[in-house]
Amino acid sequence: MGSPAGTREQVSEEQPLPFDAETWAAVASALELSPQQVRIVEGLLRAMRDKQIAQATGLRVPTVRTYFERIFRRVGVRDRVELLLKIFTLAFDLLRNGSCHRS
């Protein structure tokens, strides 16, 4: 059974990304994502549903799904879970190797 109306946790563009802006910019650059692809992936990172991503980007839901398919091909993954794993692994590697946040 689903949750009662109005009790589902709201997720929005204000939900913070799991990394700071510098790390995310380095990851997005390493993955060679276009600006629109960055916005789509940011929605995924914020746990937004396709409909929420569509509303936030001004796209239709089928277009969001097409973007995901193109992102998967560009990044070399099969699905959203693999995409997230690749993003987090890359972010960890960048932080561990000091490629971000040089002191």
Secondary structure as the mmCIF struct_conf table of DSSP 4:
data_model
#
loop_
_struct_conf.conf_type_id
_struct_conf.id
_struct_conf.beg_label_comp_id
_struct_conf.beg_label_asym_id
_struct_conf.beg_label_seq_id
_struct_conf.end_label_comp_id
_struct_conf.end_label_asym_id
_struct_conf.end_label_seq_id
HELX_LH_PP_P HELX_LH_PP_P1 GLY A 2 PRO A 4
TURN_TY1_P TURN_TY1_P1 ALA A 5 GLY A 6
BEND BEND1 ARG A 8 ARG A 8
HELX_LH_PP_P HELX_LH_PP_P2 GLU A 9 GLN A 10
TURN_TY1_P TURN_TY1_P2 GLU A 13 GLU A 14
BEND BEND2 GLN A 15 GLN A 15
HELX_LH_PP_P HELX_LH_PP_P3 PRO A 16 LEU A 17
BEND BEND3 PRO A 18 PHE A 19
HELX_RH_AL_P HELX_RH_AL_P1 ALA A 21 ALA A 30
TURN_TY1_P TURN_TY1_P3 LEU A 31 GLU A 32
HELX_RH_AL_P HELX_RH_AL_P2 PRO A 35 LEU A 45
TURN_TY1_P TURN_TY1_P4 ARG A 46 ALA A 47
HELX_RH_AL_P HELX_RH_AL_P3 ASP A 50 THR A 57
TURN_TY1_P TURN_TY1_P5 GLY A 58 GLY A 58
HELX_RH_AL_P HELX_RH_AL_P4 VAL A 61 VAL A 75
TURN_TY1_P TURN_TY1_P6 GLY A 76 GLY A 76
BEND BEND4 ARG A 78 ASP A 79
HELX_RH_AL_P HELX_RH_AL_P5 ARG A 80 ARG A 96
TURN_TY1_P TURN_TY1_P7 ASN A 97 GLY A 98
BEND BEND5 SER A 99 HIS A 101
#
